[in-house]
Structures are given as C-alpha cells and as structure tokens.
Amino acid sequence: MVPAARGGSSPAAMRHLLSVNDLGSEGLKEMMRIADFFVEISTRPIPKVPALRGKTVACAFFEGSTRTRLSFEAAAKRLSADIMSFGASGSSMSKGESLKDTVTTIESLGADVIVVRHASAGVASQVASWVSIPVVNAGDGWHEHPTQALLDCYTIRQALGAESFQGLKVVMVGDLMHSRVARSNVLALSAMGARVNLVAPRTLWPVSLDGWPVEGITCDLDPLLEKADLVYLLRLQTERGAGRLLPSLREYAAMYQLTARRAAMMPKDSLIMHPGPVNRGVEMSSEVAEMPGALVGSQVANGVVVRMAVLYQLLVGGEGVGVLDPTAPDVAPAPAALRSAGVHHGAPGPSDTSSDSTPSTRSTPRTPSTRRSAGA
Amino acid sequence: MPDVLLRGGCVVDANGDRLADVLVRGSEVSAVGKGLLAPQGALVLDVDGCTVSPGLVDLHAHLREPGAEESECVETGTRAAALGGYTAVVVMPNTDPPIDSASMVREMHELRSKSLVEMAVAGAITVGRRGEALAPIGEMASLGVTIFTDDGAGVQDGGLLRAAMEYATGIGVTIAEHCEDASLAAGGAMHEGGWSSVLGLPGAPAVAEEVMVARDLALARVAGARLHLMHLSTAGSIDLVRRARADGVQATAEVSPHHLSLTDEALVSYDTNLKMSPPLRSGGDVDALRAGLVDGVVDAIATDHAPHPAESKEVPFIDAANGVLGLETALALALTMLAGTGAGRRAGRPPGRRSGAGAPACDGPPSSADRLTTYRGAAPASRALSIREVLAVMSWNPARIASLGNTQGGPIVPGAPANICVFDASSSWVVDPARFASRSRNTPFGGWDLTGKVVHTICAGEPVVLYGEAQR
C-alpha cells in the first residue's frame, strides 16, 4: 500500500514546498495563519513590506501560466523581493541547454528561492536535488500544485470561518487523472479533516487510489450533490474531448456540468470552487459561476497572500514562525522589517530562536498561534 | 601470450563444482586438475577461494557504435564487459545507422579489432527498424548473424512479424522481441500503478508488454519459429511463457538485473537513472521474475546495458532517455540479490524494510535522501539460487540462445576455448560509477554495497582483466 499521506514536517523545518505532504495538516494551518498577516498588508495604499528586501525570487516557468506566475510575482513584490523571471521560450532551453544547467545557472545568478512550473511531473523535485536553495513547486505535470491547494484551503477557511474542515463533505468532479490540482487538493482537504468523494468518467479516474485519501470514487455525480458542502470542479482540457478518452465535450457537459438544476440539488450555503480558468458551458454553466456560493473570484485574490506566506516561510521562516506573532519574542531581522512596515508586534523580548514560544492566549480570529508544531 | 595457471579455485560449470587448477595455453584450456605444475614463464594466479567459471555471455548490450560514441563505443563497452566477467556480448542493432544490412554487419565485424571480448552482432528484423519491410535477414545470416531484433521497439505489425518469423525459421535464425504494444504504452514514463498515480507520471501498463508477449508466442507457434523474448518485466509475461513452453512453443526468455533488483517505488526520487523501457515494475512482478529463474522459465539474465550521456538524463523525467548501465554490475547484483550472498543496499545505510508480495512498501517520505528501494523479495515460492544456477543464466544458457556454444559457456575441460571468468563470490564492494570503464554513468546502483567481485577475465586465452583491472 502506498501511504495515504506522508507525514508533514513543521513548516519551520520545511526546506522546499514540493508537495502538500511537505506541509501536513499542521503546516497547512500554520501557513494560513501566516497568510492572515499579509491580508492586512494587501489592503494598504502601498501594499508592501520590506520582509524580503535584498532577497531574489526566481520564477522559472517552463510551462505557460498567467495567474500562478502573476500571483507569485505580486507576492514577491509585496515582500520587497527582487524578481528574476524566466520563461522557456526565448531562453537557452530552446538552444538545447539541459534543465539542470538552466536551474544551476539561476542559482549562480544569486536567486534565494526558485519557483518552478513545468509540464513534466517531478521537475520541482529534480530541481531541489540540484540546487541548494529552497524550491517551490508551482505545478509539475499531473503531479502536484501545492500553492493552489493552499489557496483553496485558505478560501474555504475564509468562507467557513473555521480552522478545521472536520466533516466537510467535498465532491471533486472532473479530469482527476491528469490534474495536479486534484491531487494536491485531495491531500490538503483530507489533511484538514474534509471527507472527499471523487467523480469522473471512468477514463479520467486516477490509475489507482493508492495515495488518494478519499472516501470513494464514482461515475455518477447527481446522487452525491444533495449532501455536498463543497463541489470542486476541475478544469477539463478541451482536447480531452477529442474522442480518445471522452466521446465529446457535449456528452461530458451533459453528465458532469454543474448546471443550475444540479446546483439546486445541493444544500443551501454550499460552496462551489474551480481553479480557473473556467470553461463556461463545460465544467459549469454561466449562471452557476455567478452564484453567491461560487468562490472563483476569492480563490484568485487569495493566491497572492498564501504565496507571500510560502515565500516568507521558506526564506526567513527558519528563524521561527513566531516572528510574525505580536506576542512572540522578537527575532531579527524579519520582524523588524515587518514592524517598520506597521505590522503590530508586542514588546520586544530576548531573541532566542531556539526556545519555544509560550502558547497564545488571544482569542481573536486570524491570529497565528505561537505554538510551533512539535518534532521539527 | 603467456600461459596462465589458475591455482586453487573452485571450478563451476555445467558439469558441476570441483576444486581444480586450470591451465590455459594459447587460446585453449590445456589441463584441469589438482596440483598442476606451472610451465616455465607462465602467469600463475592464486585464485584460492574464488569461483572459476565459463565467461559470462550478455545477450543484450547497446554499445552505441556507430552513431552515439559520446555514450559508449565498442572499446569502452567491451572493457566494461570484461570487467564485469563477460567474455562475449551480443550487440543490439539500434545504432545509427542501424544494423539492418550486410554492409552494416561487415562494418560491425571490422570493429571487432577494438573489442576486448567476443562480439556477436544482432541484426534488425526490419529495414531501418521502422517496422515496415523485412531487412535482408538472409544476407546478414550468411555473415554469421543468428539473432534478429528491432530492440528499442517491438514489431507492431503482427502480419509483418509473422512473415519475419517464417522467413527466419527457414534460415534457422532466432527472432528476438522487445515486447511493448506502442498504442498501450504510449507516453508511459514508468510502470502504471499506485506509484504512477501518486507521482503523477504517465504509466506504461503491464498489459502493454503482455499483449505482445501473447501475440508473439501465438505467432511463434504458427510459424514454428525460435522466439527469444527480451527483458521481460511482468508476472503476466512469465506466466504466458510458462504456459506456451509447456505447450511446446520454442520460446526463450531473458530478464535484466535491474528488473530483479528494484521496484517502481524507487521512482519517488524522480531519479532519471531509474527510467528505462520496460519500466521498473511492482514487487509482485519482481517475485514472478525470480520465480521464473528458479523454475527455469527464464533462461537468461541479460544486462540491457544502455549507456546515455548525462545531458540525456539531466532533463525532466518524462523527457529523459530510457536505459541503465549493466555490464559492470550484473554479476554482483545477481549474486547479491538472487544467490543471497549479501543484502544489496546502499553503503553505510541500514537495509530498508522488507516489501510485501505485490505491494511496494514506503520507507519514508520522498523528501528523505535514502529512498532508493532495494527489492528484497518476499514470495514464498522464491528461493536463493546457487552460484551454478546464476552462472547458468549468465553464461551457458545465453551462449546457447545466441548460438555461441562453440566458443562460449561450455564446460572447462582440456581443449575447450579459454573463455573464463574468475570471481570472488564473497567479496563485497561499493559501486562507484566514477570508476566505471563505460563512457557513461547512468546507473541507479551508485553507492550500493554488492557482494561478488570479478577478479580475472580470460578471453580466448588472453587475460584481459587481472586483479579487477582491465589490461587494455
């Protein structure tokens, strides 16, 4: 048996973000608490803090992307990092340079972290084995897209107003076999306590459910809708409708599109999500996309803050996540940077990064706990 | 060439095991027995504690010459072979240009002058290995080619393969197949199963191999052909061969050292040195391959030595070249993994957990450094092989399949050609790819602690390897 989920390490110990399993449930929660701090920053007239001033974030997007790339770049800019941007076309990759040479060059140029997107599964892991700086997986083939799962969890947490998704019934619909979003979200949602069911035509099922911590998988969407607290629709690459795996997009839409009729079968206040961009008329109808429970817009907006949290955590988080907490002992230089930007902090304390902070006693929502996860 | 006296070793060949000295004069064995006296000027090698066996024969080596000499050439590849205890290799025809004509066979025969061991050439079944028209099998056979394959791919067109088998049967040569249905394996980068699902890599299903094995066995029955099935990797394939042979089909089968040693679980590292075709399979498949060796359904271990330069491997996994080096590690892997002489693990690290039959175990998170999974086998049917059984599948069986029986694999008796391998079955060593004689380094076994080390290799009476060092 393949283990359902690899145990996550404490984010303070996290070296790379390659898979949702690098975070685990504690890591996911902690990362979301860090993101809470950046929400406030993002609403300022000048949404910028010097937390990563002097650091360089390399965005190596070997595969085309609009929202993920812009979102990472915006996150880096709001943290005052320099950005080194890279796309495969027009680079020496098209002259036949090997992937290893390309990424080691990026490291040599002074990058402090590499954000990697690639059409081939495993590239982020391969890059991590070749460089000595942290690597963020921004999507690798059919494998994983951990920051998408993180932003989706953040969006759900916002909508629910709850730290845990215990008992949340999620129905994920669509191209499960070829979806990195599905894989990362199944891992993340189940780690957060949700109960996930999968729906797809048989040809788009994962080869095996080993490593997919789900309740079940079926070809029949409608019976699941009446108990679904959240329906997560996956994007269908339209070329899948070309006849090899699906007879037609029309047939797919007839069986799996979330229409107003199907949405009406769901409980009141249920949520609808989609990683975008939506193929209206395929995964969901236009009227469903406009419904109040559809969170597509907030998913995009939350992308920036969770990616700020990821970059912050990987570049300065090793000094302790407590640094972002107003009640935690002061730790230089990151908190100083945040403080100077107006982030509230408590009284400075001794800068002892090795000692555990005392548990937070505050009850206000959106406040990170100072308790670090054990067993770093 | 001086006479060579191998003193004090244990001679193991198809006739049995016995303590005896072996005297080599010229290109032949001149005497075998206890207390042989060294002729004047003879090279006397003390091989006390070592096994003295017929040289190993590899049915499946890619030496890349001509066309890809940056990866390997006849000289470096056969040096690697000699260091691995081989005295003969069959080179595959997927060179550039491919070996699909009499003139290419002649060109290859000219390269024999650079070879340290006996080099037999396999010819292509179809012109350009394109699977469209028969290559001049008869002309190539008249130059001594006895085995034909489009290795790298199977012949997809069943009608054409049937014709090839019938034609080959008329001439008395063997058709060898790389069994993989291209439409079923399309795009596959690893074994299709739980691990491909976890890793998000497109899978090549076991059935892609098995449908072609089944088709080829059925065709061989119709054509009355001699069929050799290369690098079988699945339990289903072994089962098909077992049943067809019981039914009288003239089929032989080989497996590779890596398919006997590793499972698809190792791919969690995305290490491109683990990318090969056919891919690493499940634990249950490994059990079946081992059981096939035990009960004789599998005739041979063949390396599928497939050198690639670093730039073909330092790329995304899906784009990485298929193949793994084999010649310099095959005997030690076989002895370690099959004969139970050692654990077979990365040096300095504790052995991993034992895997359950048919299910790979996970020893830890994929982010851990020690993730290469050695398969240690758990099938009750499996048992350790004796050293002689290992030699059977690495020396005399492959010699017979490649029709090299006149010079290779025969018992060590006076008058026999002196193709001899001397190894210490209990000596352990750590695989260091930087020290390979091969021009390439693409092995997943770097750092592995293996038991069984080749000491001397004698080819046609010439000591080409002495004390583990190539002599030319």
HADDOCK unambig.tbl for C-alpha pairs under 7 A between the chains (distance, minus, plus):
assign (segid A and resid 1 and name CA) (segid B and resid 359 and name CA) 5.91 0.50 0.50
assign (segid A and resid 1 and name CA) (segid B and resid 360 and name CA) 6.60 0.50 0.50
assign (segid A and resid 1 and name CA) (segid B and resid 361 and name CA) 6.52 0.50 0.50
assign (segid A and resid 2 and name CA) (segid B and resid 194 and name CA) 6.91 0.50 0.50
assign (segid A and resid 2 and name CA) (segid B and resid 361 and name CA) 6.91 0.50 0.50
assign (segid A and resid 2 and name CA) (segid B and resid 362 and name CA) 6.69 0.50 0.50
assign (segid A and resid 6 and name CA) (segid B and resid 365 and name CA) 5.61 0.50 0.50
assign (segid A and resid 98 and name CA) (segid B and resid 311 and name CA) 6.18 0.50 0.50
assign (segid A and resid 98 and name CA) (segid B and resid 314 and name CA) 6.26 0.50 0.50
assign (segid A and resid 98 and name CA) (segid B and resid 315 and name CA) 5.90 0.50 0.50
assign (segid A and resid 99 and name CA) (segid B and resid 314 and name CA) 6.29 0.50 0.50
assign (segid A and resid 99 and name CA) (segid B and resid 315 and name CA) 5.05 0.50 0.50
assign (segid A and resid 100 and name CA) (segid B and resid 314 and name CA) 5.60 0.50 0.50
assign (segid A and resid 100 and name CA) (segid B and resid 315 and name CA) 6.64 0.50 0.50
assign (segid A and resid 120 and name CA) (segid B and resid 316 and name CA) 6.09 0.50 0.50
assign (segid A and resid 120 and name CA) (segid B and resid 317 and name CA) 6.97 0.50 0.50
assign (segid A and resid 120 and name CA) (segid B and resid 318 and name CA) 6.17 0.50 0.50
assign (segid A and resid 121 and name CA) (segid B and resid 200 and name CA) 5.81 0.50 0.50
assign (segid A and resid 121 and name CA) (segid B and resid 201 and name CA) 5.80 0.50 0.50
assign (segid A and resid 122 and name CA) (segid B and resid 270 and name CA) 5.85 0.50 0.50
assign (segid A and resid 122 and name CA) (segid B and resid 317 and name CA) 6.80 0.50 0.50
assign (segid A and resid 123 and name CA) (segid B and resid 316 and name CA) 5.62 0.50 0.50
assign (segid A and resid 126 and name CA) (segid B and resid 270 and name CA) 6.57 0.50 0.50
assign (segid A and resid 141 and name CA) (segid B and resid 200 and name CA) 6.95 0.50 0.50
assign (segid A and resid 142 and name CA) (segid B and resid 200 and name CA) 4.62 0.50 0.50
assign (segid A and resid 142 and name CA) (segid B and resid 201 and name CA) 6.70 0.50 0.50
assign (segid A and resid 143 and name CA) (segid B and resid 199 and name CA) 5.61 0.50 0.50
assign (segid A and resid 143 and name CA) (segid B and resid 200 and name CA) 3.88 0.50 0.50
assign (segid A and resid 143 and name CA) (segid B and resid 201 and name CA) 6.99 0.50 0.50
assign (segid A and resid 206 and name CA) (segid B and resid 197 and name CA) 6.12 0.50 0.50
assign (segid A and resid 207 and name CA) (segid B and resid 193 and name CA) 6.11 0.50 0.50
assign (segid A and resid 207 and name CA) (segid B and resid 194 and name CA) 6.94 0.50 0.50
assign (segid A and resid 207 and name CA) (segid B and resid 197 and name CA) 5.71 0.50 0.50
assign (segid A and resid 208 and name CA) (segid B and resid 193 and name CA) 6.11 0.50 0.50
assign (segid A and resid 208 and name CA) (segid B and resid 194 and name CA) 5.09 0.50 0.50
assign (segid A and resid 208 and name CA) (segid B and resid 197 and name CA) 5.88 0.50 0.50
assign (segid A and resid 209 and name CA) (segid B and resid 194 and name CA) 6.93 0.50 0.50
assign (segid A and resid 210 and name CA) (segid B and resid 194 and name CA) 5.12 0.50 0.50
assign (segid A and resid 210 and name CA) (segid B and resid 198 and name CA) 6.97 0.50 0.50
assign (segid A and resid 211 and name CA) (segid B and resid 198 and name CA) 5.68 0.50 0.50
